[in-house]
Amino acid sequence: MWRLFKRVFLIINWKTFVITSLAIASTSICLHFEIKADFPLTLIGTAIVFPIVFSIGGAYKRREVALDEYGSIKAHGRSLYFAVSHWLENPPEELKTELKIHLGGLLSSCKEIFTQPVSDLEKNEKEVYHSFNKLSQFIKTMRTHGLPSGEASRSNQFLSKMMISFERIKHIYQYRTPRTLRTYSDIFIVILPIIYGPHFAESVSSYSYGLQFAVPVLFSVILVALDNIQSHLENPFDQQGEDDVYINADKFIRNLD
């Protein structure tokens, strides 16, 4: 039950109450002074609903790509571990432990970079590249333990694909919904419920007392809820939404054996 309430409050927050209050106030003023007009509702769909739904679709696609690339990093990291376990004759346990440390450090660094503000990207990404450098040196060390050149080349391909996946995830994290589109939506979500006060006053003139505010309330809640859904999908790594991508380095390392 608590999880249900938590999900509800992710899409209905303080912004919902502010916009709803403005819509109710606008409708009340228009009813009191009999300011009425029949505005076209298609304007709402064109100005607000379509851009928000478009942004939600784009954010969802970015999240799915991020999940695919995160899975690619884990899969190729596990392949490196299997290479140590199966391609070497009697590999020492110290070698496996060292690789676990490097892989755990890489995933922890990825988690750190993607859960911090974009402004800290340049500082935090150095640790990720340092982890990749350690893995590259580790593959070179495997040659001294008898790894053939062909398998070493394949191991470097695993590392290369992990780096490609990281760069793709980084760009998803760095470049999201265009700021101009986001600003446009924020402005009109505030303005339209107020401007449509005369329309609400006209459309609810035959409603019973108390029900005349149901339309502006529903109007505001739906618009703000869509906007909140888009906001939570915007960054799939910020650990604020229910659908965020969670990087669990400890679980990955535990399940290697």
Backbone torsions as a table, in degrees:
resi	resn	phi	psi	omega
1	MET	NA	-39.9	-179.6
2	TRP	-63.8	-38.1	179.4
3	ARG	-63.7	-36.0	178.2
4	LEU	-63.6	-46.3	178.8
5	PHE	-64.0	-37.6	179.4
6	LYS	-62.3	-41.9	179.0
7	ARG	-66.6	-39.2	179.2
8	VAL	-62.8	-43.1	-177.2
9	PHE	-74.8	-10.0	172.8
10	LEU	-73.7	-29.1	-179.0
11	ILE	-105.1	-16.1	174.7
12	ILE	-118.8	103.7	-175.1
13	ASN	-129.4	-163.0	-177.7
14	TRP	-60.0	-33.9	179.9
15	LYS	-63.7	-36.8	177.7
16	THR	-59.8	-45.2	-178.0
17	PHE	-69.2	-35.6	178.9
18	VAL	-65.6	-49.9	-178.6
19	ILE	-65.2	-39.7	178.7
20	THR	-63.7	-41.4	178.5
21	SER	-63.0	-40.7	178.2
22	LEU	-64.0	-41.2	179.5
23	ALA	-65.1	-41.9	178.7
24	ILE	-64.9	-41.7	179.6
25	ALA	-63.5	-42.8	179.3
26	SER	-63.3	-43.5	179.5
27	THR	-65.3	-40.2	179.5
28	SER	-62.2	-43.4	-179.7
29	ILE	-64.1	-42.8	-179.8
30	CYS	-66.7	-37.1	177.1
31	LEU	-67.2	-40.3	-177.9
32	HIS	-65.9	-43.8	-177.4
33	PHE	-95.9	6.8	178.4
34	GLU	54.6	46.3	174.7
35	ILE	-93.6	108.0	-173.3
36	LYS	-131.1	147.0	178.2
37	ALA	-159.4	153.2	179.8
38	ASP	-108.5	83.5	-178.9
39	PHE	-76.9	150.2	177.5
40	PRO	-73.6	130.1	178.9
41	LEU	-74.1	-16.8	177.7
42	THR	-62.8	-24.8	178.1
43	LEU	-62.5	-35.5	179.7
44	ILE	-65.8	-44.7	179.7
45	GLY	-63.8	-39.6	-178.3
46	THR	-73.5	-42.9	-173.4
47	ALA	-82.1	-32.3	-172.1
48	ILE	-121.5	-59.1	-170.2
49	VAL	-61.4	-48.0	-178.2
50	PHE	-61.5	-48.7	178.2
51	PRO	-60.7	-39.0	-178.9
52	ILE	-68.3	-44.6	179.1
53	VAL	-63.3	-38.8	175.8
54	PHE	-60.4	-43.6	179.4
55	SER	-66.7	-39.1	177.9
56	ILE	-62.1	-43.6	178.4
57	GLY	-61.5	-42.7	178.4
58	GLY	-65.7	-41.6	179.6
59	ALA	-65.5	-38.1	178.9
60	TYR	-65.3	-40.7	178.4
61	LYS	-64.1	-40.2	177.9
62	ARG	-63.3	-39.5	178.2
63	ARG	-62.6	-42.5	179.9
64	GLU	-64.8	-39.9	177.5
65	VAL	-64.8	-42.1	178.5
66	ALA	-60.8	-40.3	177.4
67	LEU	-63.5	-42.6	178.8
68	ASP	-61.3	-45.0	-177.1
69	GLU	-71.2	-34.8	175.3
70	TYR	-63.9	-41.4	175.8
71	GLY	-63.0	-35.2	178.8
72	SER	-65.5	-41.3	178.1
73	ILE	-61.3	-44.7	-179.6
74	LYS	-66.5	-41.6	-177.8
75	ALA	-64.6	-44.3	-179.4
76	HIS	-74.4	-28.2	172.9
77	GLY	-66.2	-40.6	176.7
78	ARG	-66.2	-35.6	177.5
79	SER	-63.0	-38.2	175.9
80	LEU	-63.0	-39.9	179.7
81	TYR	-66.1	-40.8	177.2
82	PHE	-65.8	-32.3	177.8
83	ALA	-62.7	-41.3	177.6
84	VAL	-67.0	-40.1	-175.2
85	SER	-73.5	-35.7	-169.2
86	HIS	-113.9	-23.0	-177.0
87	TRP	-91.0	-13.8	178.5
88	LEU	-103.6	144.1	176.2
89	GLU	-80.2	117.5	179.7
90	ASN	50.6	61.4	-178.9
91	PRO	-64.8	136.3	178.1
92	PRO	-68.5	147.1	-180.0
93	GLU	-62.8	-28.7	179.4
94	GLU	-61.9	-32.5	-179.6
95	LEU	-69.2	-41.7	177.5
96	LYS	-65.0	-41.4	179.4
97	THR	-63.0	-40.5	179.4
98	GLU	-63.3	-41.9	179.5
99	LEU	-65.4	-39.7	177.0
100	LYS	-59.2	-41.0	179.3
101	ILE	-63.4	-42.8	-179.3
102	HIS	-66.1	-44.2	179.9
103	LEU	-67.0	-41.4	177.2
104	GLY	-63.2	-39.5	177.3
105	GLY	-64.7	-37.7	179.0
106	LEU	-64.2	-49.3	-178.7
107	LEU	-66.7	-37.1	177.6
108	SER	-65.0	-38.5	177.9
109	SER	-66.8	-39.1	177.0
110	CYS	-63.3	-42.4	178.8
111	LYS	-62.6	-40.4	-179.7
112	GLU	-63.9	-44.5	-176.2
113	ILE	-68.6	-37.4	-174.0
114	PHE	-85.3	-14.6	177.6
115	THR	-98.0	-1.5	178.1
116	GLN	-101.2	162.5	178.8
117	PRO	-59.3	152.3	179.8
118	VAL	-60.7	-27.8	179.9
119	SER	-63.2	-21.6	179.3
120	ASP	-95.0	8.6	-173.8
121	LEU	-59.9	-48.8	-175.6
122	GLU	-61.3	-35.8	179.9
123	LYS	-74.3	-42.5	-174.2
124	ASN	-78.0	-28.7	-176.3
125	GLU	-70.4	-18.0	178.2
126	LYS	-62.4	-36.5	179.5
127	GLU	-67.6	-35.0	177.6
128	VAL	-65.8	-46.0	179.6
129	TYR	-65.8	-31.0	175.5
130	HIS	-65.7	-37.9	177.3
131	SER	-66.2	-40.8	176.2
132	PHE	-63.2	-37.9	178.6
133	ASN	-63.3	-40.4	177.8
134	LYS	-64.6	-39.3	178.3
135	LEU	-66.0	-37.8	178.1
136	SER	-64.2	-42.3	177.7
137	GLN	-66.6	-34.5	178.8
138	PHE	-64.2	-42.1	178.7
139	ILE	-62.2	-37.5	176.7
140	LYS	-64.6	-37.0	178.3
141	THR	-65.4	-32.1	-179.7
142	MET	-61.7	-27.3	178.3
143	ARG	-62.1	-35.3	-179.4
144	THR	-71.9	-14.9	177.8
145	HIS	-98.5	12.8	174.1
146	GLY	98.0	13.9	179.0
147	LEU	-75.2	122.6	179.8
148	PRO	-60.9	157.4	-176.4
149	SER	-63.0	-36.2	179.5
150	GLY	-63.1	-43.2	178.9
151	GLU	-70.7	-32.0	176.6
152	ALA	-65.5	-40.1	177.5
153	SER	-63.8	-39.9	178.8
154	ARG	-66.7	-37.8	177.5
155	SER	-63.1	-39.0	176.7
156	ASN	-65.5	-31.1	175.6
157	GLN	-66.7	-38.9	175.4
158	PHE	-58.2	-46.3	-179.5
159	LEU	-63.8	-40.7	179.3
160	SER	-61.3	-42.5	179.4
161	LYS	-68.0	-32.9	175.5
162	MET	-65.2	-39.8	179.3
163	MET	-67.8	-38.5	177.6
164	ILE	-63.2	-43.7	179.5
165	SER	-63.3	-40.8	178.4
166	PHE	-61.6	-43.8	-179.1
167	GLU	-63.2	-37.8	178.7
168	ARG	-66.6	-42.3	177.8
169	ILE	-64.5	-39.5	-179.4
170	LYS	-62.0	-38.9	180.0
171	HIS	-71.6	-32.9	174.1
172	ILE	-64.0	-41.9	179.2
173	TYR	-67.1	-35.5	-173.6
174	GLN	-84.6	-38.4	-176.5
175	TYR	-116.3	111.6	-175.9
176	ARG	-117.9	-145.7	178.6
177	THR	-59.5	134.5	179.3
178	PRO	-52.0	135.2	-176.1
179	ARG	-61.0	-35.2	-179.5
180	THR	-65.0	-40.3	178.1
181	LEU	-66.5	-38.8	179.0
182	ARG	-64.6	-44.3	178.3
183	THR	-63.8	-41.0	178.4
184	TYR	-58.1	-47.1	-179.4
185	SER	-64.4	-43.5	-178.9
186	ASP	-60.7	-40.7	-178.5
187	ILE	-66.9	-48.5	-174.5
188	PHE	-74.2	-24.9	175.8
189	ILE	-66.1	-31.9	177.8
190	VAL	-80.5	-41.6	-171.8
191	ILE	-76.3	-45.9	-171.8
192	LEU	-59.8	-44.6	178.5
193	PRO	-60.1	-28.1	178.1
194	ILE	-78.0	-46.7	-178.5
195	ILE	-63.0	-32.8	-177.4
196	TYR	-82.7	11.5	175.5
197	GLY	-55.0	-47.4	177.0
198	PRO	-60.8	-33.6	178.7
199	HIS	-68.0	-42.5	178.2
200	PHE	-63.7	-40.5	179.1
201	ALA	-62.0	-35.8	179.0
202	GLU	-73.1	-43.7	-172.4
203	SER	-75.9	-22.6	-175.7
204	VAL	-106.8	14.5	-176.5
205	SER	-62.0	-26.7	-179.1
206	SER	-96.6	3.7	-178.1
207	TYR	-78.6	156.6	175.4
208	SER	-68.3	160.5	-178.3
209	TYR	-60.8	131.4	-179.7
210	GLY	96.9	-27.8	-179.7
211	LEU	-86.8	-9.3	-177.7
212	GLN	-68.8	-15.3	179.2
213	PHE	-96.6	-0.5	-178.9
214	ALA	-65.5	-39.6	-178.1
215	VAL	-65.6	-50.9	178.0
216	PRO	-63.0	-32.2	177.9
217	VAL	-65.4	-50.3	179.5
218	LEU	-62.0	-42.2	178.7
219	PHE	-55.6	-49.4	-177.5
220	SER	-69.1	-43.7	-177.9
221	VAL	-62.1	-42.8	-178.8
222	ILE	-64.8	-45.3	-179.0
223	LEU	-63.0	-47.4	-178.0
224	VAL	-68.9	-35.4	178.2
225	ALA	-62.3	-44.7	176.6
226	LEU	-60.4	-41.6	179.4
227	ASP	-65.0	-39.2	178.9
228	ASN	-67.9	-37.8	177.0
229	ILE	-61.1	-44.4	178.7
230	GLN	-62.6	-39.9	-179.1
231	SER	-63.6	-40.3	-178.9
232	HIS	-72.5	-28.2	176.8
233	LEU	-82.9	-14.4	-174.5
234	GLU	-57.5	-49.9	178.1
235	ASN	-116.1	103.8	-175.6
236	PRO	-74.3	3.2	-177.1
237	PHE	-117.8	0.3	-172.6
238	ASP	-77.7	-5.4	176.7
239	GLN	60.7	31.3	177.6
240	GLN	-108.7	-26.4	-179.2
241	GLY	-101.0	167.5	-179.4
242	GLU	-73.1	-22.1	-174.3
243	ASP	-106.6	20.3	-178.2
244	ASP	-72.4	155.8	176.7
245	VAL	-86.6	121.9	-178.5
246	TYR	-106.5	121.6	179.0
247	ILE	-91.6	110.3	-177.2
248	ASN	-110.0	91.1	-177.4
249	ALA	-67.3	-41.2	-176.8
250	ASP	-62.8	-43.5	-179.9
251	LYS	-64.0	-40.2	179.4
252	PHE	-62.1	-44.1	-178.9
253	ILE	-67.0	-40.8	179.5
254	ARG	-61.0	-34.9	-174.9
255	ASN	-89.4	5.9	179.4
256	LEU	-69.0	-38.0	-178.0
257	ASP	-81.7	NA	NA
